[in-house]
Amino acid sequence: VIITLGEVILGTILAISAVVDAEGWSLEAALVALGGTTLAFAMWWNYFSLPVGRILHRHRNRAFAFGYVHILLFGAIAAVGAGLHVAANVISHEAHVDKVFAVLCVAIPVLIFLAVLFLIYTMLVREFDALHLWLFVGSIVMLVAGVFAAAAGASLGAALLIVTAAPVLVVVGYELVGYRHQE
């Protein structure tokens, strides 16, 4: 997961470079830098807040499914990095797609990442937690808001920052309430 999150950082660096090359250091460059970096760290925090070691130590028979579901997780994380690369190409005017498409290239893999993460958690603990449903719905709302913001004329950096709020929402929900449910 850490290695694959490097793809998100690489995509962020490419996007920042594209903004800086196109218009120099600006608010847009800062928004892209903040959005991409925060996205990588929020995804990291989401993943590593799972009590995987304790659960798999106690329930070793759950390790097989846990391991293979990671194929989807790795793909989603790498796709976020690729989506940020698409955003970089849109910013540098090398892509023949619009910013809504670029935001979708980031938002859809983030949605898949969060869905797979909630699936992994549910598979490991074998319990349904209504809080996760609310966090997931809140994440979907943020992802859709990011796409609508881009369609409404917001800058690509601002739209990406809204998309970044989806995994941040899960982190905040976990840190405020979710850790008690986990215990």
N, C-alpha and C positions, 0 to 999 in steps of 0.2 A: 504494500500500500504506500509506503513512504517513497519507494522508487517511482511508482506510478504518479504520485503527487508531484514529482519533479516535472512531469509533463505539463501540469497546470502552471507551475512556476515558469517553465520555458515559454509556454503560450503567453503568459503575462509579460515576460521580458520582450517577446516579439511584438506584442501589442503596444507596449510602451515605446519601444524603438520606432514603431510605425508612426505613432503620434508625434514623437519628438522630431523625426525626420520630416514629417509633413508640415508641422506648424511650430516646432520648437517646444520648449517646456511651457505648458499651459495648464489651465484648470482641467481640460480634457485628459491630458497626460496624467495628472494627479489622480483623477477619478478612475482611470483605467488601472493605474498602479495600485491604488487602494482596493479597488474591486477585485482584481485578480489575486492579489496577495491575501486579502481577507478570505476570499473564496477557498484558496488552498488550505489556509490554516483552519477555517471552519470545517472543511471536510475532514481534515486530520483529527480535529477535536471530536467530531461526531463519531468517527470510526474508533478512536482509542478510548472513548468513554464506555464502550461495551466491556463488560466483565468476562471476556472470552476465556482467559486463563483459568479462572476459578470454575467456570461452568464446564469447560472441556475436561478439566482435571477430574471433576466429579462425575461427568456423564461422557465418557470416552466414545460411546457409540454415536454421538452427535457430530463427531469430527469429520466423518466422510462427507456428509452434506455440507457442512460448514466450509470445507475446503473447496468443493466444486462450485458452490454458489459464488465464490470469489472471482471466478472467471467473468461473471456479469459485472461484478464490482470493479475489477481492473479495467474492463472495457469501458465502463461509464466514466471512470476517472480519466483515462486516456482520452476519451471523447471530449471531456471538458477542456483539456489542454488543446485538442485539435480545434474545438470551437473558438477558443481564444485566438488561435492562429488565424482562423477565418476572420475574426474581428480585426486582427492586425492587417489582413489583406484588404478588408473593406476600408479601414482608416487610411491605408496607403494608396487607395484607389487601384489596387492590383486585381481585386475581385470584381466580378460582374454580377454581384448580388447586392441587395440593400441591407441596411442595418437591422431591419426586423429579422431577416434570415440569419444574420450573424448572431443576434441575441438568441434566436431559437436554437442555433448550433451550440450554445452554452446551456440554455435553460433545460432543454430536453435531456441531455446527459446528467445534469444536476438532479432532475426529477428521477431518473433511473437510479442514480447513486443513492438517493434518499429512500426510494422504494425498496431497493435491494438491502440497504442497511436495516430498515425496519423488518424486512423479511428475515434477515439473519438473526436479529434480536429475538423475534417471535419463535424462530426455529430453536434457538438455544434455550430460552427459558420456558417455552411451551405454555405460555400464558398470553392472553390478549390484554393489553393495557389501553384503556380508552384515551389516556393522555397522548399516546403515540398517534392515534387517529387524529386528534386535534392538532398536534404538531405537524402531521403530514398534510392535513387540509390547509393549515396556515402557510406551509411551505409552497403548496400549489398556488395559493392566492398570490404570494410574493413573486413566484415565477411568471404567472400570467400578468401581473402588474408590470413586471419588467418588459415583457413583450409589448403590452399595450402602450407603455411609456415610449418605447422606440417607435411604434406606429403613430403615436400622437405627436412626434417631433422632438422628443428628448434626445440628447446626445447619446452616442453609443456608450460612453463612459458612465453616464447617469443610469442608463438602462441596465448596464452590467452591474452597477452598484445595487440596484433594486433586486436583481437576480441573486446577488451575493447574500441578500438578506434572508433568503430561504434557509440555507444551512445555519446561518447565524441564529435564526429563530429557534431552530432545534437545539442548538447549544444553550441558548438562554433558557429555554423551557426545561432542558435537562438539569441545568445548574440551579434553577429556582425550585423545581418540583420533582423532576424525573428521578434524581438520584435517590430520593426517599422511596419511590416506587420500586426501584431496582433493589434496594436493601431488603 
